[in-house]
């Protein structure tokens, strides 16, 4: 079973930038998965942020982050990235990466992703 490990979350000031990483424990198969980032703020439901298909040729973003966040992947390194810029206090949340290992679908629905990381905290101060 592939495991996902997020890193890069920290406290940052509003307007700043941050890059999150999501490393997969095995490479031979994870490079074929669709990958995504979700986030969850306290008391809120998990929210779709961005997704990328297996090749990196197609990306999708929530309207709230479009133009500020960029998702990318390096299949040679088994890693997916989320570059975040112009951060706002409302971006504060635990950020999770997830993979669809069964059908490699790019979707905004959390329940359709079967592999999840443990999350990394991003806090944006005003």
Secondary structure as GFF3:
##gff-version 3
##sequence-region A 1 126
A	DSSP	beta_strand	4	7	.	.	.	ID=ss1
A	DSSP	beta_strand	11	13	.	.	.	ID=ss2
A	DSSP	beta_strand	18	24	.	.	.	ID=ss3
A	DSSP	three_ten_helix	30	32	.	.	.	ID=ss4
A	DSSP	beta_strand	34	40	.	.	.	ID=ss5
A	DSSP	beta_strand	47	52	.	.	.	ID=ss6
A	DSSP	beta_strand	59	61	.	.	.	ID=ss7
A	DSSP	beta_strand	69	74	.	.	.	ID=ss8
A	DSSP	beta_strand	79	84	.	.	.	ID=ss9
A	DSSP	three_ten_helix	89	91	.	.	.	ID=ss10
A	DSSP	beta_strand	93	100	.	.	.	ID=ss11
A	DSSP	three_ten_helix	110	112	.	.	.	ID=ss12
A	DSSP	beta_strand	115	116	.	.	.	ID=ss13
A	DSSP	beta_strand	120	125	.	.	.	ID=ss14
###
